[in-house]
Amino acid sequence: MTITITAFERSPDGGRGLARDTRVRWALEEVGQPYEVRLVSFRAMKEPAHLALHPFGQIPTYEEGDLALFETGAIILHIAQRHAGLLPDDANARARAITWMFAAVNTVEPPILELEAARLLEGDKPWHDERLPLVEDRVRNRLNQLSARLGDTDWLDGAFSAGDLMMVSVLLRLKSSGILDEYPNLAAYLVRGETRPAYKRAFAAQLAVNTGKPPTG
Amino acid sequence: MTITITAFERSPDGGRGLARDTRVRWALEEVGQPYEVRLVSFRAMKEPAHLALHPFGQIPTYEEGDLALFETGAIILHIAQRHAGLLPDDANARARAITWMFAAVNTVEPPILELEAARLLEGDKPWHDERLPLVEDRVRNRLNQLSARLGDTDWLDGAFSAGDLMMVSVLLRLKSSGILDEYPNLAAYLVRGETRPAYKRAFAAQLAVNTGKPPTG
């Protein structure tokens, strides 16, 4: 059955790979599953046809035969559970890898989203300059803990897993902030993620959409 | 094998059930699994023994034989996958229920956490009064969409599932804010969750810890 995902017709980040379809593309590339992409405009995302697929009017969605999913974490978990390559076989190791997926989206990402909101939605507010360091410190609080746990290992728990895919994707949002420079092991972890062939293919595919050039062009 | 979870020795909410161990207790009650609780102090949560279990120094954790997990969403998914009562049997319906778990923690909860941060961590800041309505509107943005999707159904997708358990738990954080009064169907959804016998047992158990009285006393 054909897998179809949705992505922004034009990503707000101009192709830096931060839109969440990149995470799903990456997962599909890791497991070697081909997929089709349906592009949606900002207007179409808030219309009934798309809201039926995604109640929060966002991308990505995932369709495969009768199945329709939204929410990046759930889509990636679904892919990882059905195809080899993103979760270990051992049941306990598998549960731990899934733990890191949730840690990425529920513990590490929220302060990062708050930092983005502070920059993008409150950049013109009188409190912006004084408040930003507080929000940055909430991000650092999580990164301190993550950095301590990662130590000098390559990935969070044994081999690369969907947990790393999600954590690297979350940390990529900090790339332009400079904060990651304070954590050499996390910066190196990010590079390990970005240099995976599957990530490179996913990145190139989303970039092609946003520049209008085919990925091999 | 005995299941052991961790919880606050004294919850910051004084027993209102908002600490995340309540979510795990609720899941274990729904599937009828007994469990033991190890209480940890704020100081102990930041010490090496607990950090080895939970790298972000939080509660709850979950131990069962050789398996040690952290992160509430992952713990509840693990429980739901191993015991009947929290996920439908049909594969597609199961994937959709898991989607709602992720939607709860990654789409609905982040603005609610931001609202809590605005109240608890920035209540004394000069920008507090002017900024609060902005943050509340980010919460409303999500609730508008969630309310539209729920409509007049009892649960988010067919029968009660781990997705509802997680969404109700996330919305409970808003209870004291008054915002939920603007959404009668979400307020009723919350009541449906809170009146489930399993939730009541979970709530009573955490309250007993925080009042020092046994749940049947």
Interface residues (C-beta under 8 A of the other chain):
Chain A: L51 P55 F56 G57 Q58 D66 L67 L69 F70 E71 T72 G73 A74 I75 L77 H78 N92 A95 R96 I98 T99 W100 M101 F102 A103 V105 N106 T107 E109 P110 L113 E114 A117 L121 E122 K125 P126 W127 E130 R131 L134 R138 R142 Q145 L146 A148 R149
Chain B: L51 P55 F56 G57 Q58 D66 L67 L69 F70 E71 T72 G73 A74 I75 L77 H78 N92 A95 R96 I98 T99 W100 M101 F102 A103 V105 N106 T107 E109 P110 L113 E114 A117 L121 E122 K125 P126 W127 E130 R131 L134 R138 R142 Q145 L146 A148 R149
